[in-house]
Amino acid sequence: MKLSSYWWDIEENLHTTPADHLPHAADLVVVGAGFTGLSAGLTAARQGRSVVILDAGHPGFGASTRNGGICSGHIRISHAVLTERYGQDYADRVYGEGIDARADLVKFCTEEGIECQITKAGHFNGAMSQKDYDKMGRQCDALNAIPGHDVELIPRERVHDEIVTDRFYGGLLRREIGGFHPGKFFAGLLRVVQDSGALIVPKTVVEAIEDDHGQTSPQAKLVRTSRGSIQARQVIVASNGYTGQRRSFGRFLRQRIVPVQSCIIVTEHLGRDRVKALMPGLRMYGNTAQLSSYFRPVPDEDRILLGSRSFDSLEPSGRSVSFLKNKLVDMLPGLSDVKIDYCWLGNVAFNQRQLPSMFQHNGVFYSAGYAGSGTVWARWLGKKTAELAMGMSNQTSVFYDAPPPRIPLYDGNPWFMPVINGWFAVQDKVNEWGFRLK
Ligand SMILES: Cc1cc2nc3c(=O)[nH]c(=O)nc-3n(C[C@H](O)[C@H](O)[C@H](O)COP(=O)(O)OP(=O)(O)OC[C@H]3O[C@@H](n4cnc5c(N)ncnc54)[C@H](O)[C@@H]3O)c2cc1C
């Protein structure tokens, strides 16, 4: 088994050429070269601004090439709960922006010639209880009332048209959602950003961002890095779930963002016929378990990928692999004899609101916390953040708001996650016993 991302095994070039020098000044400095950072940098560079994008490691090797490749632009908070908390107009705008962001991703890939096997395959979310299924009915009606949605409630007797499992009480099918190959998308994005004239500098750690009082612009900053300092007229922080705990840089963000480890397995080669027999819908999939899983055929439709909670923080252990394999087999018992060829993990970034977040603090712009749905949100909000920071557009995002609240007793080390995961596991077990006793 390879303990590395399945998405890294491609012919396309995932690496940047190391920069031999760091410029001493730029219109925009971006911290982090994942989907958010590259998208922000591209937007500004295309408007003729000088842009430097710094990454502590290899660009893209944070969450951006470790995810499941499901392009949902999913919002974790249901439309009903959003309405209850903030009103229906806000809820409609949040879900409506998802439609724009997904459409913009597809348009971007087409216009830039990025061949990343992007599809609008649809997303099927399986209900793990009757209660979950009933809630889906309400979500279905609310979403279909917002233009661009194409949602259908699938009753239990039709689940096998989507996936051959008896574990679901029915499900919600969202036809407007799809998926892509994150490695191929990242390689394409990297090429486009490099062609735009933005300078991507790998292996350069940002250590601090300070006010640069010598500059004319009130927002001007001095960005101190492991390779020297850069003067920046504007700074965008796009380090998201990889901000880390050690440096003075990123403190404001890490007190508001929780990196939650998620682990993914990919099966051995099963062949298209076997995958199609198990997943006739060939869609993106999820379920409503508390420790939920996301799963899909890989873009070539010859293996199955499944992701869920990780027990580890750096390298996947046997415990994480068997946890995920059990989840797969519980759903698709015919896969019990199947080998796992790949396993890896990464940090998914959450904030307390569980909504994507774009904000400004002390003259620095931030975009982060996409709650496991950043393939759509990171690119979209990276672009929106750059437009705002560089004064290029006044059409901002519904997610541009005050910074997310600081999480009490927290400075970047999510010590409480084992407790939360333990509680979720108990709830899922109780639900499972209910299912088995029926
Ligand atoms: C296992 C897993 C599965 C997921 N599945 C899905 C999915 O199926 N669908 C979906 O929509 N989303 C999914 N996501 C989420 C999605 O991948 C992320 O939301 C998205 O990639 C975030 O991109 P980003 O550019 O904001 O952050 P990242 O890609 O994490 O980039 C942050 C970068 O900042 C750099 N950095 C950090 N600190 C510094 C510093 N001090 N100086 C310089 N650079 C720094 C890091 O090196 C890193 O490259 C998943 C995530 C994971 C981990």
The ligand as an SDF file (V2000), in Angstrom:
LIG
                    3D

 53 58  0  0  0  0  0  0  0  0999 V2000
   -8.4360   14.4450    3.3060 C   0  0  0  0  0  0  0  0  0  0  0  0
   -9.1920   15.6110    2.7510 C   0  0  0  0  0  0  0  0  0  0  0  0
  -10.3120   15.3970    1.9640 C   0  0  0  0  0  0  0  0  0  0  0  0
  -11.0190   16.4720    1.4330 C   0  0  0  0  0  0  0  0  0  0  0  0
  -12.0260   16.2260    0.5390 N   0  0  0  0  0  0  0  0  0  0  0  0
  -12.6420   17.2580   -0.0790 C   0  0  0  0  0  0  0  0  0  0  0  0
  -13.5890   17.0190   -1.1050 C   0  0  0  0  0  0  0  0  0  0  0  0
  -13.8470   15.8750   -1.5110 O   0  0  0  0  0  0  0  0  0  0  0  0
  -14.2090   18.0900   -1.6520 N   0  0  0  0  0  0  0  0  0  0  0  0
  -13.9090   19.3670   -1.2880 C   0  0  0  0  0  0  0  0  0  0  0  0
  -14.5140   20.3050   -1.8040 O   0  0  0  0  0  0  0  0  0  0  0  0
  -12.9630   19.6290   -0.3520 N   0  0  0  0  0  0  0  0  0  0  0  0
  -12.3140   18.6090    0.2400 C   0  0  0  0  0  0  0  0  0  0  0  0
  -11.3290   18.8610    1.1450 N   0  0  0  0  0  0  0  0  0  0  0  0
  -11.0000   20.2640    1.4680 C   0  0  0  0  0  0  0  0  0  0  0  0
  -10.1390   20.9550    0.4110 C   0  0  0  0  0  0  0  0  0  0  0  0
   -9.0890   20.1250    0.0190 O   0  0  0  0  0  0  0  0  0  0  0  0
   -9.5740   22.2290    1.0170 C   0  0  0  0  0  0  0  0  0  0  0  0
  -10.6360   23.0260    1.5130 O   0  0  0  0  0  0  0  0  0  0  0  0
   -8.7840   23.0760    0.0210 C   0  0  0  0  0  0  0  0  0  0  0  0
   -7.8340   22.3280   -0.6360 O   0  0  0  0  0  0  0  0  0  0  0  0
   -8.1330   24.2120    0.7830 C   0  0  0  0  0  0  0  0  0  0  0  0
   -7.2190   24.8540   -0.0610 O   0  0  0  0  0  0  0  0  0  0  0  0
   -6.3130   26.0180    0.5150 P   0  0  0  0  0  0  0  0  0  0  0  0
   -5.5490   26.5570   -0.6230 O   0  0  0  0  0  0  0  0  0  0  0  0
   -7.1630   26.9590    1.2700 O   0  0  0  0  0  0  0  0  0  0  0  0
   -5.3860   25.3190    1.5830 O   0  0  0  0  0  0  0  0  0  0  0  0
   -4.1720   24.3170    1.3940 P   0  0  0  0  0  0  0  0  0  0  0  0
   -4.2500   23.5790    0.1100 O   0  0  0  0  0  0  0  0  0  0  0  0
   -4.0910   23.5170    2.6370 O   0  0  0  0  0  0  0  0  0  0  0  0
   -2.9170   25.2780    1.2770 O   0  0  0  0  0  0  0  0  0  0  0  0
   -2.3720   25.9590    2.3730 C   0  0  0  0  0  0  0  0  0  0  0  0
   -0.9040   26.1660    2.0870 C   0  0  0  0  0  0  0  0  0  0  0  0
   -0.3800   27.1150    3.0230 O   0  0  0  0  0  0  0  0  0  0  0  0
    0.9720   26.7870    3.2260 C   0  0  0  0  0  0  0  0  0  0  0  0
    1.4400   27.4210    4.4620 N   0  0  0  0  0  0  0  0  0  0  0  0
    1.0070   27.2110    5.7300 C   0  0  0  0  0  0  0  0  0  0  0  0
    1.7080   27.9670    6.5950 N   0  0  0  0  0  0  0  0  0  0  0  0
    2.5910   28.6990    5.8600 C   0  0  0  0  0  0  0  0  0  0  0  0
    3.5840   29.6520    6.1810 C   0  0  0  0  0  0  0  0  0  0  0  0
    3.8290   30.0510    7.4410 N   0  0  0  0  0  0  0  0  0  0  0  0
    4.3230   30.1790    5.1710 N   0  0  0  0  0  0  0  0  0  0  0  0
    4.0980   29.8050    3.8880 C   0  0  0  0  0  0  0  0  0  0  0  0
    3.1680   28.9090    3.5410 N   0  0  0  0  0  0  0  0  0  0  0  0
    2.4170   28.3540    4.5020 C   0  0  0  0  0  0  0  0  0  0  0  0
    0.9650   25.2550    3.2970 C   0  0  0  0  0  0  0  0  0  0  0  0
    2.2540   24.7230    3.0220 O   0  0  0  0  0  0  0  0  0  0  0  0
   -0.0700   24.8930    2.2500 C   0  0  0  0  0  0  0  0  0  0  0  0
    0.5110   24.5450    1.0000 O   0  0  0  0  0  0  0  0  0  0  0  0
  -10.6110   17.8090    1.7220 C   0  0  0  0  0  0  0  0  0  0  0  0
   -9.4880   18.0290    2.5040 C   0  0  0  0  0  0  0  0  0  0  0  0
   -8.7660   16.9470    3.0100 C   0  0  0  0  0  0  0  0  0  0  0  0
   -7.5480   17.2040    3.8240 C   0  0  0  0  0  0  0  0  0  0  0  0
  1  2  1  0
  2  3  1  0
  2 52  2  0
  3  4  2  0
  4  5  1  0
  4 50  1  0
  5  6  2  0
  6  7  1  0
  6 13  1  0
  7  8  2  0
  7  9  1  0
  9 10  1  0
 10 11  2  0
 10 12  1  0
 12 13  2  0
 13 14  1  0
 14 15  1  0
 14 50  1  0
 15 16  1  0
 16 17  1  0
 16 18  1  0
 18 19  1  0
 18 20  1  0
 20 21  1  0
 20 22  1  0
 22 23  1  0
 23 24  1  0
 24 25  2  0
 24 26  1  0
 24 27  1  0
 27 28  1  0
 28 29  2  0
 28 30  1  0
 28 31  1  0
 31 32  1  0
 32 33  1  0
 33 34  1  0
 33 48  1  0
 34 35  1  0
 35 36  1  0
 35 46  1  0
 36 37  1  0
 36 45  1  0
 37 38  2  0
 38 39  1  0
 39 40  1  0
 39 45  2  0
 40 41  1  0
 40 42  2  0
 42 43  1  0
 43 44  2  0
 44 45  1  0
 46 47  1  0
 46 48  1  0
 48 49  1  0
 50 51  2  0
 51 52  1  0
 52 53  1  0
M  END
$$$$
